[in-house]
């Protein structure tokens, strides 16, 4: 079977690596891919934010299945375009992907379907924000300001007080904060508690729980500094209890699938539920309508079943009958980023140590890399995801950090406290 993977990050590399182990997969094509994916896939040039370019590749390659990795091509309607051509695709339609591409749509949907989430207001001007903050109460209390549209994981500001929230709102509306102005934003009650990334495989009718992971969003150790796309994750059997797994499946993921179907936009693909375990119970922070990055790297390290079965089950409406096998123990992924990230950073820097033979239970997934004259160089903010599996989390982290010690490039940065909450 020929598979086309759309995307070129660590998530897509992990998916390609998992699929490369399937006896039924004969060829993997990546658009555009990266230097690491080139080891398991044939990479073809493509612009991830131009639907016509991606469809050109799909029509040329004629894959048996296309897996759309990033949020932008999903929001552009790539799955709709593929289905219109009679081509099989893994991922939600443009309408269903609004659960991620519009924060206000997601919050209104959760309110309609009684899915637990933080109190919120949708605002379209700074005056709206001022009025909403007055309703929220204590001006010295923290509040969350979210850009309505996609922002590569950087559209959320946790304001320490109402004055900071107004400043963040001004930046979001004007475009000075994200580089482009937003017409609306969501103002949200600040919640406290540990976060969990809960993933469910959805086939339009059923939601089936997959492994859960925990991300580390802040750039600095001790969860300090600005938010990023994610600086590391870990995945263990004990991250959530079996009872909580069942609750999240029934009260969140299945409610989403049922609600989307009732509203005429069936949801197929991966539903990422960003959960916060508050004193009032679990609440949804956000939905993503695709695999998380870097959560996918840790999850795929623990998947023992044929990965192709997972993707086909969603496309064919057979998620409920899927019997997945997971490696016991734990996995961990440590992201290696460019100096300056999540702000301005250099690219084109040679990466040393990539030729080292790593153990079988260690994988280095490429995020922002490219090949230049046969040499692997940096090509993004998040560059690599050094990922390891072991019998327990402490051992998995030790393996990942040991392998990371072999790798170097100018200005590289990484967190040394991934998994600290669970140790």
N, C-alpha and C positions, 0 to 999 in steps of 0.2 A: 504494500500500500504506500502511495506517495502522499506525504504530508507537507503542507505549506504552513510555516509559522511566521506570522506577521509581528515584527518587532526586532529590537536589537539590544535588549538589556539583559540583566542577570536573570530575571524571571524567564525570559524566552530561552536563554541558554540552559537553565535548569529543566525546562520542559523538553527541549531538544535532546538533552542528555538522557532524560528518563525514557523518551520515545525511542532513542537509538538502541535501547536494550530489548525492545520488543521484536520478537521473531517475525511478526507480521508487517513490520515497517521496512520497506525496501529502499526508500529514498526520503530524505528530509531536505526541503528547500527553505531558506530563511530570507525574509525581505524586511530590512536590509541585513540583519544579522550583525555579528561582530567578530573580532579576531578569535575569540574562544569558540564561538558557534561553528566557525569554519572547520573545526576538528571533527564535527559530527554532522555537518550540513553543508550544502552548497549555497553560498551566500550570493544574492543578486541585489544590485543597487535599487533602492526605492525610497521615496519620501514618505515617512510615516504619517504626515499630516496632509497628504494630498490623495484623496480617494481615487481619483482617476489613475494615478501612478500605481497604486496598490492593485487596482483592478486590472491594469495592464499586465502586471506580473501574474496574477491569478489566471487570466485568460490565456497567457502564453504557456504557463506551466501545467494547467489542467490537473490540479491535485485531486486526490480522492477525498481529502478532508483539509479544510483550512482552519487553523487555530489563530484567532485574533487575540494578541497578547495585551497591548496597551489600551488605555482608555480613549485616546483621541480617535483612532480609526473606528472604534465602537460607536462613539458619539457622532461620528460623521455618517454612520449607517452602512458600514462595510458588510455586515452580516446580511442586511436587507438586500444590498446590491448582489452579493453572492447567491442568495436564495432566488433572486429574480432571474438569475442565469441558470438555475437548476443545479447549483453547486452546494455541496454540504459544508456547513460552517459551524464552528463551536464558538458560542458567545451570544449575548443578547442583541435584539434589534435596537435600532436607534431610539425608539420610544421606550423600550424597557431599560435602556442604558441611562435614562434620565435619573434613575435612582442614584447615580453617581454624578452625572454631568450637571445636575441642578440640585443644589442643597435645599432650596425652597420646595421643589417638587418632592424630594425625599421626606422632608419634615411634614409637609401636608399629608403625604401618603401615610406616614406613621400615625398621624393624628386620626385620619379616617379609619384606619384598621386597628387602632388600639394597641400599637406596638410601643413599649415603654421607651421614652426618650426625654431629653431635657426640655424644659420650658423654653419657648423661642418666640421671636417676632421677625417677620420679613420686612425689610426696609428698602426704600428706593431713593432716599435722600438723607442728608445729615440731620435735617429736622425730624424725619421719621425716627432716626436713631436716638435723638435727644428725648423724644416723647416715650419711646420704648424703654429707655434707661430709667426714666422717671417712674414708670410702672414697675420696673424691676426692683426699685427700692434703694438700699444702701449704696451711696455713691462711692464708698471706699472699698466695696466688694469687687472681686474679680469677675470678669465677664468674657465670653468668647465671641469673637467677631469672625465670621466666615464669608469669604467671597462665594457668590452663588455658583459660578462656573468652575471649570477645571483649572487647576493651578499647579499641577505637578507636585502635589503634596505640600505646597508652601502657601496655600490660601487661607490658613487659619492663624489668627492672632489671639493669644491668651493675654488679655489686657488686665493689668493689676488693679485698675479702678476705672470709673466711668470716664474720667478725663482722657485716659489712654485709649479707651474704646472709641471715643469720638475722633481722636487723632488717627487711629487705625482705619476707621470708616472713611475719613477724608482721603486717606491714601488709597483705599480700595476704589472709591468712586472716581478719583482723579486719574488713577493709573500709576501714580508715583510708587506705590507699594509693590505691584506685581508686573509693571511694565505695560499693562493695558487696563483701561477703565472698565468697571463692572456697573451694570444698570441696577442691580439689586445685591443685597447681602442679607445674611441671616445673623441675627443677634441671639445669643444662646446663654442660658444659665450655665454657670461654671459648676462642673461636677468633679468630685474627688474620689479616688480609688484606683486600684490597679487596672490596667487595660489588658484586654485579651482580643486577639484577632481570630474570629471564629469563621470557618469556611464551610459552605454547603454546596454540594453539587445539585443543580436544579435542571429538571427536564420539561418544565412547563406545567407539570402537575404535582410532582413530588420534590421534596427537599431532603437530601441525605447528608448527614454530618460527615465531614472529613476531619483530618487532624487540626488541632488548634495550635496557634503560635503566639509568642509575645514579641512585639516590636520595640525598638528604642528609637524614638523620633528625634530627640534633641541631639545636636552636634557634639555637645560636651559631656564628659564623664560626670556622674551624679545627676544626670538629666538636666544639664544647664545649657544655656545658649539657645539660638534659634532652632525652629523645627526644620527637619530635612525630609527627604523621601524615605528615610529609614537608615539607621546606622548599624543594625544588626538584629538578629532574631534568635529565639530558641524554641524548640518544639519537643515537648515531653508528654508522656502518658498522664502525668499528674497535674498538668497545667489547669485543667478543670475536672471536676468530679463527673462520674457517669450521669448523675442526676442533673447536674447543670448542663451537660451536653444535651440531654433529652429536652430540658426546658428550653434551651436556645434554639433547638431544632423546631420544636412545636410552637413556641410563643413568638419567635422572630422569623426564622427562615421560611417555615411553612406558611405563616401568615402573609409573608411577602409574595410567595408563589401563588397562594390562593387569591390574594388581593389583585395582583397584576393580571391573573387570568380573568377574574370577574370584571376588571376594567378594560378588557379587550387587548391587553398587551402581555401575552404569556412570556414568562421569564425563563430562558434557557441559558445554561452556562454556569459560571462560578459566582456565587454571592458571598462577598466578603462582608462580614458584620463586625465593625469596630465597636467592641463592647467595653463599658466601664462598670466594674463591680463596686457599686456605691453602697452606702449604709442603707439606702432605701431599696436595694436590689439591683440586678443587672439592668443597664440602660444602653440603648444604641447611641453611639456618638456619630457614626456615619456608615453609609453603605458604599462599597466599591463593587463594580459589576464585572470584575476580572480578578485573576490571581494577584495577590499582593507581592510587592517587591521591597524587601528581601524575604518575606515569609515563604514564598514558593521554594526558595533554595533549601531552607531547612526541611520543609514538608516533603519535597521530592527525595531527599536523602533517606527518608524513612519509609517510602513507598516500596513495598516488595512486589505487589501485583503488577501485571502488565499495564503500563500507563495508558496504552491505547484503549483498553476496555473502559477506563474512566471517561475519556473524552467521547467515545462512541455512545456510552450509556445516556449522556445528556442529549446528544443530537437525536438519538433514536427513541427517546421517551422511556428508557429502561433503567432509570436511576434506582428505583426501588428494589430491583432484583440484583443490584451490584453487590458483590461480596469482596471488599478490599482487604488486603493483608498488609499490615504495617510492621516494620521492625520494632521490637521492644527497645526500651531505653530512651535515648535522647539524641537530638542533633542541634547544632548551633551554627550560625552564619555571622561572620564579622566582616563588615563592609570597610574596604580601604578606599578612601576618598582623596581627591586632589586638594592641595593646600588652598585655602580661601573658600572652599565650599562650605555652606550653600550660597556664598556670594561669588564674586568674580574669581576665576581660576585659570591657570595655564592648561593648554592641551599640547599634544605632540611630544610629550616627555617619554623617553625610553623607560621601559619597565624591566628591571633586572630580576633574575631568579625564576622566570617563567619556565625555564627548561628543566627545572629540578623534578626528579621523579617522586611524586607524592604518594603516600600509602593509598590503598584501595578505598579506605573509608574517609578519605579527604578529597574534596573536589574544589577547584578554584573556578567559580563561575564569573564570566566576564560581564561587566555592565557597560562601562564607557571605555572601550578599547578599539583600536584599529591596527591594521597592518601597514607598515611603511617600509618598503624595500626589504620585506621579509622579517622586520622587527616589530614586536608588539609595543605600541605606544599608547599613552593616555588620550582619551577622546571625549571625556565628560567629567561631571562632578563626582559621581560615584563610579569608581573604576573597576573594582573587583569585589567578589563576595567569597571569602575563604570559609568553606563549609565542611563540617566534620560530623560523623555519627559515632556513637559509643554506647556502652551499657548504661552510663549515667551522664548527667549534664556536665559535671565537673570534668570528666574525662574528655567529653566532646569538645569543650572549650579549650582544654589543654592542647588537644590535637590541632585545633584550628589556629590557636596562637603560635604554636610551634611551627606550623607550615607558613604562617604569615611572616615569621621571622626570616624566611628565606627570600622574601620579596621586598624590593625597594624601588622607589623612584623619587625624584626631587619633590620635596614638599608634602609627601604623602602623610595622611593623618588617619587615625582610627581610634575607636574607643576601646579602652582596656578593661571596661567593666560590664561587658555584655553578659547578661544572665545573672547579674549581681542580686536581683530580687529573689531569685530561687535558690541561691547557694547558702 
